[in-house]
Amino acid sequence: MKKYLLPLVALMAASSAFAGEIKELRFGVDPTFAPFESKNPQGEVVGFDIDLGNAICKQLQAKCVWVESNFDGIIPSLKARKFDAILSGMYITEKRKEQIAFSDKIYSGPAFLVARKDSLPGNSVDQLKGKTIGVEQGSAQETYANQQWRGQGVNVVAYQGADQVIRDLESGRIDGAVLSGVMAEYSFLSQPQGKAFAFVGGALQDDALFGAGAAIGLRKEDDKLRQELNGALAAILADGTYKKLASQYFSFDIYTGK
């Protein structure tokens, strides 16, 4: 615990030192990915990313400004200085790291096994032998299932889209599905058609596939801003603000992915 607290305290001190220096912080966002960011009936941007950004701005004593941008062009827009940082479900990848810098992690991308309630005892390979599990083709979830289960008595079936996986799960053609936790909870489990289904066991653990998570994207030369954002994030993690905000959207720990 002490090893964790020392860097956290240092980041919080940095945040206090920088507080007040930034008067306005412009975040680029594509409001088409609920529950992270979307628009309400009044046309306002809402969601977990928005709440998180506002908490960061409050910590830095700055005004948050939300600049809408198509996600496909959000990195070029950042480089063109149309806004100061990207806060829009931007997951860290090696390809993106070649173009931009990232803050510390703001949340993880946990994957879960989803099945009809009480139909599967757990998510270990021994508990899934003889079962058929659906995954989205080309996804990290497919890679996980292939590495951990395929060839060990578990039938892994790949589909072209997550919606097709869910349809076959509903119809009973497959016994379970490996899905993004956020997508599964928001788009399926919280909907009427998903009431008979649930997560099986905890989040599937693989740091190489799911560990990097999402972060705030920045221009590489803006290292001071990166330090300021990291300090503010550390502060809201330490004082419970992050947990309070996240609990309004997710039933699992979106930060650790566990």
N, C-alpha and C positions, 0 to 999 in steps of 0.2 A: 504494500500500500504506500509506503514512504517513497519508493522509487517512482511511483505514479504521481504522487502529490508534488514532488519537487519541480518537475517541468511544468506542471499545471499552475503552480504558484508563480513561476517565472513568467508564464504567458499572461496571467492575470495582471501582474505588475506592469507588463508592457502595455496592456490595454489601458490601465489607469494613466500611464505616462502619455499615451497618445490621445486620450479622451479629450474632445473639444477641438482638436486640430482639424478634423474633417467636418465641414459644415453641411455637406450634402453628399450622399452616396447613391450613385445611379446603378441599379442592378438591371441587367438584361434578362428577360424572361419570356418564355413561350407558353402562354396560358392555355394549353390544350392537353394537360396531363394531370388530371385530378387523381389523387387528392393533393398532389404537390403544388400545382398551380392551375387555376382555371378562372373563369369569370362567373360572377353571380348575376342574377337577373337585372341588377342595376348597372352592370357593365364594369364592376370593380374586380380587380384581380384578388383572388383569395386562395388559401391553401396553406399547407405546412411550410413550404419554402417561403411564402410571403410572411407568415407569422415569425419564422426563424429570422428572416432578414430584418424585420421590424425590431425584433429583440436585439439583434446585433447593432442596429443603428442606435437604439436607445442606450446601449452600453457605451457606444462611442460618442454619445451626445450629438448625433448627426441626424439629418432629415433623409429618410428613404424616398427615392424616386424610382418608380418601376417603368422600364422602357421595354415595350413589346418588340419581339424579334422572332422571326421564323427560326426554328431550331437548326435547320440545315445551314443557315447563314449566320448563326449566332457567334461563332468564333471569328469570322471575317469582320463582323460588326464590332466586336470587342477590339480587334486590332485597329479598326478605323476610328476608335475612340468615341463611338456612339453612346457608350456607357462605360462604367468603371470596372465592372465585374459581372460574371455570369452566375446567377443563382436560379437554376432551372433544371434540376435533375441531371446534372452533368456528372456522369460516372467517369472515374479516372481510368484511362487506358494509355498504353505506351504510345500509340499513335497521336493521341491528343497532347501528351506530354512533350512531343516534339514541337508543338505549335504554341502552347501556352503553359503557364504555371498554375499550380493548384494550392489552395489553402489546406489546412488539416482536414481530415474527413469530417463531413457533416452528418452522414448517415450511411448505413450499409445496405447491401442489396440481397438480403437473405432469401434463400429458396426453401420451400417446404414441400413435403409430400401431402397431398390432399386426397381424401377418400370419403366414401359414405360413412357416417358416424358408426362407430363400433364394428366396422367391417374388417379392419386390419389391426393387429396387435401392436405394431410399431413400425419403424422405418429402417431397421437393420436388415442386412442381406438375409440372415437366417429367418427373419420374420416375414420376408417377402418371397421366399422360394415358392415357385408354382404360380405366382401372380403375374398379371400383365399391367405394366406401368406405362403411361403415355407421357411424352415429352414433346416440346416444340423443336422442330428440326433446326439445327445450326445454333442452338442456344447453349449457354453455360450449363443449363439444367440437363440437356441431352448429354453433354460431355461428362457430367457427374454420374448420371445413371449408367452410361457405358463403362466408365472406369470402375464404379463401385459394385454394380449389380449384373450387368450383362455377362453371360458366360458362367454365372454362378447360380443358375436355376431360376433367374428372374427374366421374364420376357419384356424387353424394352421396345416400345413402338414409337416411332417418330412421326409427327404430323407437320404439315406446312405452316400451321398457325396455332396459337394458344386457344383461339376460339374453337377450333376443331377438336383439340384435346378435351376441352371442357364439355363439348357436345357428346363425345363418346363416353366421358366419365358419367354424365347425367343418364345416358341410356343404358349404362351397365356393360358396355362393350369392353371397357378396361376396368381394372380394380382400383387403380389410383393414378394420380398425375403429379409430376414434379413441376411446380409453378413458382414464379416470382411471388414472394409473400405479399407484397403490396398489391400486385395485380389480382391475386387470388382473393384477398380479403375485400378489396374495394369493388371489384367488378363481378365477383361470384358469390363469395360466402355471405356478404352483407345484403345480397339480393334475394328475392323470394325463391328463385330456382336453386339457390345454394344453401337453403336452410337445413337440408338433410345431410350436409357435408361439413367436414372440419379438417383442420390440420392434424396430421398424425405424427406424434412425437415432436421434438424440437426442431429448430432450423438445421438444415443439412450443412455440415461443416467442411469447408475446403477453402483455405485462405487464398490459394492460387486462383480459384475460380470466383469466389464471392467476397474476398477479404478487402480489396482496395476501396470499394465503396464510392460514394459521390462526394464532391467537394465544390467549393466556389472557384470558378475559373478566372484567372487574371492574366494580364500581360506580363511577360517574363521580366520586364524591367521594373515592375511595380512591387519591388520586394518590401518596401516599407508598408505599403497597403496590406500586403499579405501578412506581415507581422501584426498589424493592427486587427485584422479580421481574426487571426488565430487567437489573439489575446481576448477579444470579445467573446469568441466561441467558448474558450476555456472558462470564462467567467460565468456564462449562462449554463454551462454544464455543471459547474461547481455549486451554483446557488439553487439548482433545481428547476430553473426556468425551462430548460430544454425538455426535461422529463415531463413537465406539466403540459407543454405545448404538444409534444408527441403523443401523449396519452389521449388527446382529443381526436386523433386520427388513426392510431394503430393499437392493436391488442398485444403486439409483441414489441420487443426492444429494438427499435429501428436503428439505434446507434451502434450497438454491438452486433446486431443480427443474430442474437441468441434467444 
